[in-house]
């Protein structure tokens, strides 16, 4: 496993141990960067209007379309690190 992948995994573990819950926008950013870093570009249909959370997650991930997985992984790591210090 590459160093980046190892740090990405460690950041994923750290994100579950944050001292306080991030605001919703930050949570969406974490989700989107995690999904882009682990799965690549968004796939599937956008959830219906009754699934507000699903739509918000889908839209956040879709905004990162085209971002290389390595870039998304690093952005996720950086975001988790910034939250650990907060």
VOKE-176978 format. One record per atom (N, C-alpha, C): x, y, z. Coordinates in steps of 0.1 Angstrom, whole numbers, plus 5000, padded with zeros to 4 digits. Layout:
! VOKE-176978
XYZ/...
This chain:
! VOKE-176978
500849885000/500050005000/500950125000/500550224992/501350344991/501250435004/502250525005/502250615017/500950695017/500450745006/499250825005/498050745009/497950615005/496850535008/496850495023/498050485029/498250455043/497750585051/498150695047/497750825054/496250845052/495750815041/494250825038/493450735048/493950615049/493350515059/493450575073/494550625077/494750675090/493850795092/493650885082/492750995083/491350955085/490950845078/489650785079/489350745093/490350675099/490250635113/490150755123/490950855120/491050975128/489651055128/489051055116/487851125114/486751075123/486850955127/485850895136/486050925151/487250985154/487651015168/487751165170/487151245162/487251395164/486551435177/487151535184/486551575197/485251635195/484951705184/483651765182/483151735168/481851725167/481251705153/481351825144/481951805132/481951925123/480651965119/480552095113/479252145108/478952065095/477652085091/477152005079/477952025067/478352155064/479152175052/480452105052/481152105064/482352035065/482151885064/481051835070/480751685068/480551645054/479951735046/479751705032/481051705024/481951805028/483251805022/484051685025/483951645037/484651515041/484151395033/482851385032/482151275025/482651285010/482551395004/482851414990/484251374987/485151424995/486551394992/486951254995/486251195005/486451055008/485950964996/484750994992/484250914981/485050934968/485451054965/486251084953/487651014954/488151014966/489450954968/489450804968/488350744972/488250594973/487550534961/486550604955/485850544944/485950614931/486450744931/486550814918/485350894916/485050924903/483951014900/482550954904/481651044907/480351004911/479650914901/478850814905/478150724896/476750714901/475850664892/474550644896/473650764894/472350744897/471350854896/471350934908/471051064906/470851154918/469651114925/469751104939/468551074946/467351164944/466151124947/464951204945/464851314955/463951404952/463851524961/463351494975/462851374978/462451344991/463651295000/464751264993/465951215000/466951335001/466651425010/467451545011/468951525014/469251435024/470551405027/471351335016/470651235010/471251164998/471551264987/470651354984/470951454974/472051544977/472151584989/473251674994/474651604992/474651474996/475851394995/476251384980/475251344972/475451324958/476051454951/475351564954/475751694948/477151734953/477551714965/478851744970/479951664963/479651534961/480551444954/480651484940/479551514933/479451544919/480351674916/480451764926/481251884924/482751854922/483151734926/484551694926/484851614913/483851594905/484051514893/485251564885/486151474881/487351504873/488551524882/488351534895/489451554904/490251414905/491551414903/492251284905/492051234919/492051104920/491851034933/492951074943/494151084938/495251114947/495051254953/494551354945/494351484950/493251484960/492151414957/491051404967/491451344980/492351234979/492851174991/493651274999/494451354993/495351445000/494451555006/493451604999/492451705004/491751645017/491351525016/490651455027/491551455039/492851415037/493851405048/494051545054/494151645046/494451785051/493251835059/492051805054/490751845061/490651775075/490951645075/490851575088/491951635098/493151655093/494251715101/493851855106/493151935098/492752065103/491652055114/490851955112/489751935122/490351875136/491351805135/491951745147/492551865155/493051965149/493652075156/492652175161/491452165156/490352265160/489752225174/
